[in-house]
Amino acid sequence: MSFVFYVVAALTLAGALSAVLLKNLVHCALAVSIAFAGLALFFLQLDAEFVGFAQFLVYVGAVAILVVFAILLTRGSETPKKTEIFSRTWLTGLAVAGAIFAVPAWAVLQAAPWMIHTTEKPAVTVQEIGNALMGRYVLPLEIVALLLTAALIGAVIVAMHEKEGRNS
């Protein structure tokens, strides 16, 4: 394994742990976007360019930014009252994250002797994936786009109602 792998692994783990342990919700959302970016870099290292760039576009470019905007729109000028960086329940969050990591890790380790090792690359091209997304899977793609748009509109409506309540 190369030095770049270890750097990306450390970045991804730091982002994921920060998302679990930090108290400020905006900082947690930004830490999740760092973890998403680390996962995209893993896909790019594995020569899965389409999945890696889709991870960047969808998760880092859309979902994480949508979460940050939704938090900023709904929370308004609310500032944290305490100066603590970590949440009081950081140990519980760390235990839950460890348990969630341990179950798939155990499953992979149990399945390792049974896995067949092949070095053959799949024959699917990016053009075939694009044709499938715009052909057979166009409805799920549009539903996801509609869901993200509805979430953003919902955040704006909630923020507008909060501001009207403060002005009254």
PATI-540227 format. One line per 5 residues: number of its first residue (from 0); for each residue y, z, x of N, C-alpha, C, CB. Coordinates in pm, 1 decimal. Last residue first. Glycine has a CB too. Example, Ala and Ser with C-alpha at 12.3 -4.5 7.8 and 13.67 -1.06 7.14 Angstrom:
1 = -225.0 708.0 1285.0 -106.0 714.0 1367.0 3.0 787.0 1290.0 -59.8 572.5 1408.4  -569.0 780.0 1319.0 -450.0 780.0 1230.0 -330.0 780.0 1320.0 -447.3 904.6 1130.8 .
end
This chain:
167 = 3857.8 1531.1 -4272.3 3884.8 1591.3 -4402.1 3926.6 1735.4 -4391.7 3764.8 1580.7 -4489.5  3783.1 1453.0 -4018.2 3921.6 1429.2 -4057.4 3956.2 1499.3 -4189.0 3947.2 1279.5 -4069.9  3510.9 1510.8 -4010.5 3601.5 1586.6 -3923.7 3745.3 1571.9 -3967.9 3587.2 1541.6 -3779.2  3407.3 1321.9 -4188.2 3391.2 1463.2 -4217.7 3484.4 1550.3 -4134.9 3248.7 1504.6 -4194.2  3461.7 1084.2 -4052.4 3526.9 1107.3 -4180.9 3519.0 1254.4 -4218.0 3463.0 1020.8 -4290.7 .
162 = 3290.0 1115.5 -3832.6 3434.0 1113.9 -3809.4 3511.4 1137.0 -3938.7 3475.9 981.6 -3746.4  3041.4 1100.1 -3961.2 3078.8 1221.8 -3888.7 3229.1 1227.4 -3866.7 3005.6 1229.2 -3754.0  3047.3 838.4 -4059.6 3042.7 950.0 -4154.7 3081.2 1080.6 -4086.4 2902.5 962.2 -4217.1  3043.7 692.7 -3819.2 3158.8 680.8 -3909.0 3162.3 796.2 -4007.5 3155.0 547.5 -3984.3  2791.5 760.5 -3715.5 2911.9 800.2 -3641.9 3035.4 792.2 -3730.9 2930.7 711.7 -3517.9 .
157 = 2629.5 638.4 -3907.2 2624.1 783.4 -3890.0 2748.6 832.7 -3817.6 2497.6 824.3 -3812.8  2701.3 370.0 -3859.2 2727.7 430.9 -3990.3 2725.6 582.8 -3980.7 2624.4 383.1 -4094.2  2609.6 336.3 -3595.1 2752.0 319.9 -3624.9 2785.8 386.0 -3758.2 2790.3 170.2 -3627.9  2334.8 372.4 -3633.1 2409.6 464.0 -3546.3 2558.7 455.7 -3572.7 2381.4 433.6 -3399.5  2279.1 152.2 -3798.5 2260.6 288.4 -3847.6 2335.4 390.3 -3764.1 2114.1 323.1 -3850.3 .
152 = 2322.7 -55.4 -3618.2 2409.2 -43.6 -3736.1 2397.7 96.9 -3795.4 2372.1 -150.8 -3842.7  2111.3 -2.3 -3439.3 2249.6 2.5 -3392.9 2346.3 17.8 -3509.7 2283.2 -123.4 -3313.0  1889.9 -38.3 -3609.0 1912.1 90.5 -3542.5 2055.8 103.1 -3494.6 1816.0 107.4 -3424.4  1917.1 -307.2 -3680.3 1930.2 -204.2 -3783.7 1953.4 -66.8 -3722.1 1805.4 -201.1 -3872.2  1865.3 -425.6 -3431.3 1995.9 -443.0 -3494.2 2019.0 -336.5 -3601.0 2007.6 -583.1 -3555.6 .
147 = 1596.7 -351.7 -3397.3 1698.3 -306.2 -3302.0 1839.0 -319.0 -3359.2 1688.1 -385.3 -3172.1  1483.9 -487.7 -3618.5 1473.2 -342.5 -3607.4 1577.8 -286.6 -3511.2 1332.9 -303.1 -3561.1  1532.7 -755.1 -3552.9 1593.1 -698.1 -3673.3 1591.3 -545.9 -3668.5 1520.1 -747.6 -3798.4  1370.8 -777.7 -3325.5 1515.3 -800.2 -3314.1 1588.3 -740.2 -3433.8 1546.1 -951.0 -3303.1  1120.4 -731.2 -3445.7 1170.7 -639.8 -3341.9 1321.0 -655.1 -3325.6 1100.2 -665.6 -3207.3 .
142 = 1109.9 -956.5 -3612.7 1108.1 -822.1 -3671.8 1159.4 -719.1 -3571.6 965.2 -784.9 -3718.1  1099.6 -1164.4 -3427.5 1217.1 -1151.7 -3513.8 1224.1 -1014.0 -3579.3 1215.5 -1260.2 -3621.3  846.0 -1114.0 -3319.3 963.5 -1116.1 -3233.2 1091.0 -1097.8 -3314.6 969.5 -1246.8 -3154.4  675.6 -1145.4 -3541.2 691.6 -1013.4 -3479.2 814.1 -1006.0 -3387.5 566.7 -978.0 -3400.1  732.5 -1432.2 -3581.5 763.3 -1330.9 -3682.8 771.8 -1190.1 -3622.7 657.4 -1333.7 -3793.1 .
137 = 637.7 -1565.0 -3354.6 780.7 -1566.8 -3381.6 818.4 -1460.3 -3484.7 823.7 -1705.3 -3430.4  380.7 -1605.7 -3255.2 434.1 -1469.3 -3260.0 583.2 -1465.0 -3289.4 407.0 -1399.0 -3129.7  329.6 -1883.2 -3259.9 241.6 -1792.4 -3332.2 301.9 -1653.2 -3350.6 110.2 -1781.3 -3260.0  601.4 -1971.5 -3133.7 513.3 -2033.6 -3232.0 439.9 -1929.0 -3313.3 413.6 -2125.8 -3163.6  734.9 -1835.3 -2943.5 816.0 -1914.2 -3036.3 731.3 -1984.3 -3142.5 896.9 -2017.1 -2959.7 .
132 = 522.0 -1718.2 -2806.1 627.0 -1634.0 -2865.9 710.1 -1710.5 -2967.5 718.1 -1578.0 -2757.4  381.5 -1947.0 -2722.7 316.7 -1853.1 -2815.1 420.5 -1765.0 -2882.9 213.5 -1765.9 -2740.8  569.6 -2061.6 -2548.6 525.7 -2135.9 -2667.1 458.6 -2044.4 -2769.4 429.6 -2247.8 -2626.6  579.7 -1855.1 -2355.8 697.9 -1890.7 -2434.1 662.9 -1967.5 -2559.7 792.9 -1971.9 -2350.4  318.4 -1873.3 -2256.8 363.5 -1749.5 -2320.5 485.7 -1776.3 -2406.7 395.1 -1641.9 -2214.8 .
127 = 327.7 -2132.1 -2150.5 233.7 -2102.4 -2258.2 271.8 -1973.8 -2331.0 91.7 -2091.2 -2203.0  522.1 -2091.8 -1950.8 549.0 -2186.0 -2059.3 454.5 -2161.3 -2177.2 535.1 -2331.0 -2009.2  393.2 -1920.7 -1777.5 508.3 -1869.3 -1850.7 541.5 -1961.6 -1968.2 630.1 -1854.8 -1757.0  34.6 -1962.2 -1807.9 164.3 -1987.7 -1747.1 274.5 -1928.8 -1834.1 186.2 -2138.8 -1726.5  -282.8 -1837.1 -1734.9 -176.2 -1846.0 -1834.4 -42.8 -1865.0 -1762.4 -173.0 -1718.7 -1925.0 .
122 = -502.7 -1790.1 -1579.3 -450.7 -1927.0 -1580.9 -337.8 -1944.8 -1681.9 -562.7 -2024.8 -1611.8  -518.6 -1502.2 -1363.5 -526.5 -1566.3 -1494.9 -458.0 -1701.8 -1492.9 -463.5 -1476.9 -1602.5  -692.3 -1507.7 -1049.2 -569.5 -1491.4 -1125.4 -584.5 -1558.1 -1261.8 -449.0 -1550.4 -1048.6  -966.3 -1330.6 -919.9 -918.8 -1452.6 -982.1 -794.2 -1424.1 -1066.9 -1029.8 -1515.7 -1068.0  -1092.0 -1118.6 -819.2 -966.5 -1155.1 -754.5 -905.9 -1280.0 -815.2 -987.9 -1175.6 -606.5 .
117 = -1249.6 -844.0 -976.8 -1233.7 -988.2 -962.3 -1098.3 -1015.4 -899.0 -1247.1 -1060.9 -1099.6  -1466.1 -589.9 -1017.8 -1352.0 -629.9 -935.6 -1351.3 -782.0 -919.7 -1356.8 -560.1 -796.5  -1539.2 -414.1 -1303.2 -1578.3 -528.9 -1222.6 -1454.2 -576.1 -1147.5 -1639.7 -644.0 -1311.2  -1589.3 -65.8 -1349.5 -1499.9 -181.5 -1351.0 -1550.6 -291.1 -1258.2 -1358.3 -140.0 -1310.7  -1739.8 155.9 -1320.3 -1790.3 54.1 -1411.3 -1706.4 -72.3 -1410.3 -1796.9 108.7 -1550.4 .
112 = -1600.1 334.2 -1158.8 -1727.3 277.8 -1110.4 -1778.4 162.3 -1196.2 -1832.8 386.2 -1105.3  -1365.6 383.1 -1330.0 -1357.3 309.4 -1203.9 -1492.3 256.4 -1154.5 -1297.4 397.8 -1098.4  -1373.7 546.3 -1549.8 -1410.6 406.5 -1569.6 -1415.9 327.9 -1439.7 -1313.7 341.0 -1663.6  -1281.8 789.9 -1456.1 -1417.3 783.1 -1511.1 -1465.6 638.9 -1524.3 -1422.4 852.1 -1647.2  -1020.7 720.4 -1383.3 -1114.7 764.5 -1279.5 -1259.2 760.5 -1329.0 -1079.7 906.0 -1233.2 .
107 = -916.3 660.7 -1636.2 -924.5 555.8 -1533.5 -1023.8 594.2 -1425.5 -786.4 529.8 -1471.0  -931.0 912.5 -1759.2 -1003.0 798.6 -1816.5 -1019.1 686.1 -1714.0 -929.6 746.3 -1941.0  -760.9 1063.7 -1595.8 -902.9 1099.1 -1604.8 -983.6 981.3 -1657.4 -922.8 1222.2 -1695.7  -521.3 932.3 -1655.7 -571.2 933.7 -1517.6 -720.2 966.9 -1515.7 -492.3 1035.9 -1431.6  -486.2 983.4 -1930.4 -517.8 846.8 -1885.4 -569.9 841.8 -1741.9 -394.7 759.1 -1896.9 .
102 = -461.0 1279.3 -1894.7 -562.8 1217.2 -1982.1 -589.4 1071.3 -1942.6 -517.7 1223.8 -2130.0  -243.9 1334.0 -1723.2 -379.9 1368.0 -1682.6 -485.4 1296.8 -1766.6 -400.4 1517.4 -1691.6  -8.0 1265.7 -1854.2 -48.2 1188.6 -1736.8 -195.4 1211.5 -1704.1 38.9 1225.5 -1616.4  -6.2 1460.4 -2049.1 -7.4 1319.8 -2091.8 -46.9 1230.0 -1975.0 131.3 1277.8 -2147.6  8.5 1686.1 -1886.7 -109.8 1664.8 -1971.2 -120.3 1519.8 -2015.4 -105.4 1756.5 -2093.9 .
97 = 261.1 1649.0 -1770.7 141.6 1654.3 -1686.8 14.1 1629.4 -1766.0 132.9 1788.3 -1617.6  422.9 1663.8 -1998.5 420.5 1540.4 -1919.5 296.7 1536.1 -1830.0 548.4 1528.3 -1834.1  370.5 1930.6 -2069.5 334.6 1822.7 -2161.6 326.0 1689.8 -2086.4 437.4 1812.9 -2276.9  476.1 2061.7 -1843.5 334.9 2077.5 -1878.0 288.1 1966.1 -1971.3 311.0 2214.2 -1943.3  745.1 1986.1 -1857.4 667.0 1947.9 -1740.5 517.4 1958.1 -1769.8 704.0 2036.0 -1620.4 .
92 = 814.7 2110.1 -2098.0 823.2 1964.6 -2084.1 741.6 1913.3 -1967.4 966.9 1922.1 -2067.6  779.4 2377.4 -2021.5 697.7 2321.1 -2128.2 697.4 2168.0 -2121.2 749.1 2368.3 -2265.5  978.8 2393.5 -1828.3 840.2 2416.2 -1788.9 743.9 2360.7 -1894.6 814.8 2566.7 -1766.9  1211.7 2353.7 -1970.0 1172.2 2253.7 -1872.4 1027.1 2270.9 -1831.0 1262.2 2260.6 -1750.7  1351.8 2483.9 -2170.8 1208.9 2458.0 -2190.3 1156.6 2354.4 -2089.9 1182.9 2409.8 -2334.0 .
87 = 1614.5 2486.4 -2107.1 1541.5 2613.0 -2097.7 1391.7 2591.1 -2108.3 1587.6 2709.3 -2206.5  1705.6 2201.5 -1902.4 1681.0 2266.2 -2030.8 1605.8 2397.1 -2009.3 1601.7 2172.7 -2124.9  1933.9 2188.7 -1627.5 1801.1 2174.3 -1684.8 1791.7 2250.2 -1816.4 1694.4 2223.7 -1586.6  2200.8 2256.0 -1587.0 2158.5 2116.6 -1574.7 2025.8 2095.1 -1645.6 2147.2 2076.0 -1426.8  2441.6 2460.8 -1747.1 2306.1 2442.6 -1696.0 2270.4 2294.9 -1692.4 2204.9 2519.9 -1781.8 .
82 = 2680.5 2517.1 -1860.5 2684.4 2434.7 -1740.1 2546.6 2415.6 -1678.3 2777.4 2496.1 -1638.5  2710.0 2485.0 -2215.6 2669.6 2556.5 -2095.1 2673.0 2460.9 -1976.3 2528.2 2618.4 -2112.0  2787.8 2296.7 -2401.5 2860.0 2423.0 -2395.2 2828.8 2499.6 -2267.6 2826.8 2508.1 -2515.7  2847.2 1948.8 -2377.7 2755.4 2061.2 -2361.0 2834.0 2190.6 -2339.6 2659.3 2036.0 -2242.2  3056.7 1806.6 -2631.1 3025.8 1830.7 -2490.9 2927.9 1946.2 -2481.0 3154.1 1860.0 -2409.6 .
77 = 3129.9 1559.9 -2856.9 3054.0 1682.2 -2837.7 3017.2 1697.0 -2691.1 2928.0 1683.0 -2925.8  3257.9 1338.2 -2943.6 3319.6 1412.6 -2833.8 3249.3 1545.0 -2808.5 3466.3 1437.3 -2863.1  2970.9 1164.3 -3045.8 3117.5 1168.9 -3039.7 3167.4 1245.1 -2919.4 3173.4 1231.3 -3165.0  2707.5 1131.2 -3119.3 2747.2 1260.6 -3064.8 2898.2 1274.8 -3052.8 2683.6 1281.1 -2929.7  2682.4 866.8 -3204.3 2653.9 975.2 -3297.9 2701.1 1110.6 -3247.7 2506.5 981.0 -3325.8 .
72 = 2757.3 709.7 -2985.0 2823.4 690.8 -3114.1 2800.2 808.2 -3207.9 2774.7 563.1 -3179.4  2588.3 800.2 -2781.3 2733.4 812.7 -2764.8 2806.5 796.2 -2897.2 2784.4 709.7 -2664.6  2339.6 734.7 -2892.4 2372.2 873.9 -2860.4 2523.0 891.8 -2850.9 2304.8 917.1 -2728.4  2366.4 457.3 -2911.3 2341.4 536.9 -3031.9 2375.4 683.6 -3007.4 2194.3 523.2 -3076.6  2399.7 389.3 -2639.8 2508.2 365.1 -2735.8 2488.5 447.0 -2862.9 2516.7 215.6 -2770.5 .
67 = 2144.3 467.8 -2543.7 2266.7 527.9 -2490.4 2382.9 508.1 -2586.5 2300.9 468.0 -2353.3  1979.0 298.2 -2695.7 1966.2 443.4 -2707.2 2092.1 512.2 -2656.7 1843.5 493.4 -2629.3  2066.8 48.9 -2601.8 2080.0 81.8 -2743.5 2070.8 232.5 -2765.1 1972.2 9.8 -2825.8  1985.9 69.0 -2337.4 2128.4 59.9 -2366.1 2154.5 91.9 -2512.8 2182.1 -80.1 -2331.1  1706.7 72.8 -2378.1 1774.5 185.4 -2312.8 1924.4 184.2 -2340.9 1750.0 181.8 -2161.8 .
62 = 1666.5 -178.1 -2513.9 1628.4 -50.7 -2573.6 1704.3 65.2 -2510.4 1478.4 -28.7 -2559.5  1792.3 -378.8 -2335.8 1816.3 -365.7 -2479.4 1788.2 -224.6 -2529.6 1730.9 -465.2 -2555.8  1744.3 -366.4 -2059.8 1863.3 -433.7 -2110.1 1892.3 -409.9 -2255.5 1851.2 -577.1 -2087.8  1506.2 -221.7 -2035.9 1626.4 -178.4 -1964.8 1750.4 -239.0 -2027.7 1618.3 -216.4 -1816.6  1340.7 -360.3 -2231.2 1351.2 -215.1 -2223.0 1478.6 -169.2 -2153.8 1231.8 -159.2 -2150.8 .
57 = 1398.5 -643.9 -2216.0 1377.5 -573.7 -2342.2 1403.9 -424.1 -2327.6 1235.3 -597.2 -2392.6  1450.8 -714.9 -1943.3 1536.0 -760.5 -2053.4 1523.0 -673.5 -2177.4 1502.5 -903.4 -2088.8  1247.9 -581.4 -1794.6 1390.1 -562.8 -1764.4 1477.3 -599.2 -1883.9 1430.3 -646.9 -1643.2  1021.0 -683.4 -1925.7 1045.1 -538.3 -1920.7 1191.2 -509.3 -1891.5 955.8 -471.6 -1814.2  1051.2 -952.0 -1864.4 1058.5 -910.0 -2004.6 1082.0 -760.1 -2013.8 929.8 -948.5 -2079.9 .
52 = 1009.1 -938.1 -1591.5 1142.7 -975.4 -1640.3 1158.9 -941.4 -1787.4 1168.2 -1124.8 -1618.4  735.4 -853.9 -1596.9 838.5 -777.8 -1527.2 978.5 -809.3 -1576.7 830.5 -804.1 -1379.9  609.5 -1058.6 -1737.8 607.0 -923.3 -1792.8 715.2 -837.5 -1726.6 467.4 -859.1 -1773.2  660.9 -1274.0 -1560.6 706.4 -1277.7 -1699.5 714.0 -1137.7 -1758.7 613.6 -1365.1 -1783.8  542.0 -1194.8 -1316.4 686.2 -1215.4 -1327.4 735.5 -1211.3 -1471.4 723.9 -1347.1 -1265.2 .
47 = 332.1 -1037.6 -1178.1 338.8 -1063.3 -1322.0 486.8 -1079.2 -1356.1 270.9 -946.7 -1406.9  289.3 -952.8 -918.5 302.0 -1096.2 -944.5 290.7 -1129.9 -1092.8 196.5 -1172.2 -867.3  318.5 -686.2 -879.2 183.7 -733.1 -912.4 178.9 -882.3 -944.2 130.0 -655.0 -1030.0  588.6 -655.0 -852.4 505.9 -642.7 -732.8 364.2 -693.4 -755.9 501.9 -498.5 -686.8  662.6 -674.2 -1120.8 703.0 -780.4 -1028.7 623.0 -774.2 -899.4 852.4 -770.6 -998.2 .
42 = 556.1 -434.7 -1216.1 503.6 -561.3 -1266.1 540.4 -676.2 -1173.4 555.7 -588.7 -1406.9  723.5 -256.5 -1072.3 577.9 -257.3 -1050.3 515.3 -387.6 -1097.8 512.2 -139.0 -1122.3  969.2 -315.6 -1190.7 948.1 -349.4 -1049.3 799.6 -347.4 -1012.5 1025.4 -251.8 -959.5  923.3 -206.5 -1441.4 942.9 -350.9 -1428.7 923.1 -395.3 -1284.1 1083.2 -391.0 -1478.0  912.4 62.6 -1372.3 792.5 -3.1 -1425.5 803.8 -154.9 -1416.0 769.0 38.5 -1571.1 .
37 = 1179.9 98.0 -1295.5 1071.9 115.8 -1198.7 942.6 50.5 -1243.7 1048.4 262.5 -1173.9  1305.7 60.5 -1541.5 1331.6 -34.6 -1433.0 1224.1 -23.9 -1325.0 1470.9 -10.0 -1371.9  1210.8 286.8 -1677.5 1177.0 152.6 -1726.3 1197.4 48.3 -1616.0 1262.8 116.8 -1850.1  1338.0 484.7 -1522.5 1190.9 478.1 -1525.4 1143.8 341.7 -1575.4 1133.3 590.2 -1615.2  1602.0 424.2 -1588.9 1558.8 413.3 -1448.9 1405.9 404.9 -1441.3 1610.6 534.4 -1365.8 .
32 = 1596.6 484.0 -1860.3 1620.2 345.0 -1819.9 1584.2 323.9 -1673.0 1767.2 306.1 -1844.2  1558.2 758.2 -1843.4 1450.9 675.4 -1900.6 1470.7 529.6 -1861.5 1446.7 689.2 -2055.0  1807.5 830.4 -1743.6 1689.4 851.0 -1659.6 1570.8 770.1 -1711.7 1653.2 1000.2 -1653.7  1966.7 775.8 -1965.3 1985.3 696.5 -1843.6 1867.0 711.5 -1748.1 2114.5 737.6 -1773.1  1867.0 973.2 -2136.0 1853.7 831.8 -2172.8 1872.8 741.7 -2050.5 1956.0 794.9 -2282.6 .
27 = 1942.6 1204.8 -1994.2 1800.4 1176.5 -2019.9 1779.1 1029.2 -2053.6 1747.7 1264.8 -2134.8  2218.8 1184.8 -2007.8 2154.2 1176.3 -1877.4 2005.5 1147.1 -1892.1 2175.0 1305.9 -1799.0  2247.7 1222.0 -2282.5 2290.4 1094.7 -2222.6 2225.6 1077.0 -2085.8 2444.9 1088.6 -2210.0  2159.1 1486.9 -2313.3 2085.3 1377.9 -2375.9 2122.7 1241.2 -2318.6 2109.5 1379.0 -2525.1  2119.7 1732.2 -2070.8 2215.1 1641.4 -2134.2 2140.9 1517.7 -2184.8 2328.2 1601.2 -2034.8 .
22 = 1895.9 1843.0 -1938.9 1941.3 1898.4 -2067.0 2033.0 1802.6 -2142.2 2013.3 2030.2 -2044.3  1597.9 1713.3 -1779.4 1742.9 1729.6 -1791.8 1782.3 1774.9 -1932.0 1814.0 1598.7 -1757.6  1317.3 1671.2 -1794.8 1370.3 1800.6 -1753.3 1519.7 1820.2 -1775.9 1341.4 1820.4 -1610.8  1251.4 1413.1 -1876.4 1186.3 1527.0 -1939.8 1261.5 1656.7 -1913.3 1043.1 1539.4 -1890.9  1405.6 1252.2 -1715.8 1414.5 1234.8 -1861.2 1353.1 1353.1 -1934.4 1345.2 1105.1 -1904.1 .
17 = 1313.9 1332.1 -1466.7 1451.3 1363.8 -1506.2 1469.0 1351.2 -1656.3 1550.4 1272.4 -1434.1  1058.6 1219.3 -1471.6 1073.6 1364.8 -1469.5 1214.6 1407.9 -1508.0 1039.0 1419.0 -1331.8  1133.4 945.4 -1471.4 1054.6 1001.6 -1581.8 1067.3 1153.6 -1586.9 906.8 961.9 -1567.8  1276.7 922.2 -1228.4 1339.2 889.5 -1356.4 1265.8 951.3 -1473.4 1345.9 740.2 -1374.3  1076.7 996.6 -1046.1 1200.7 1074.6 -1054.6 1273.2 1047.5 -1185.8 1292.8 1042.2 -935.9 .
12 = 887.6 792.4 -1089.7 853.6 931.5 -1120.2 978.1 1019.4 -1130.9 760.2 987.1 -1013.4  1041.3 571.3 -1001.7 988.9 577.2 -1138.2 954.4 720.1 -1177.7 865.4 487.9 -1152.0  1093.6 640.0 -732.7 1203.3 613.7 -825.9 1157.1 627.4 -970.9 1260.9 473.5 -802.0  832.2 655.6 -630.3 918.3 774.7 -628.8 1034.4 759.2 -726.6 972.0 800.7 -486.7  754.6 388.7 -668.0 681.3 496.5 -734.6 765.2 623.7 -740.2 548.5 523.8 -662.4 .
7 = 934.8 257.6 -499.4 940.4 230.1 -643.0 867.1 339.7 -720.9 879.2 91.2 -674.4  846.0 364.9 -254.9 985.0 383.5 -297.0 997.3 363.1 -448.1 1078.7 285.6 -221.4  581.4 277.0 -247.2 609.6 420.2 -249.9 752.5 449.5 -293.4 584.3 480.7 -113.5  620.7 -2.4 -239.2 547.8 59.1 -349.2 579.9 207.3 -359.9 397.9 39.2 -331.3  747.8 -32.2 6.2 822.9 -62.6 -116.6 753.6 -0.5 -237.2 837.3 -215.7 -135.9 .
2 = 544.9 18.8 187.3 655.8 113.8 178.2 733.7 93.1 49.0 749.3 99.6 299.5  224.1 -70.0 41.5 342.0 -90.3 123.8 445.7 19.4 100.6 402.9 -226.7 95.5  -117.8 0.0 84.8 0.0 0.0 0.0 123.0 0.0 88.5 0.4 121.5 -96.0 .
end
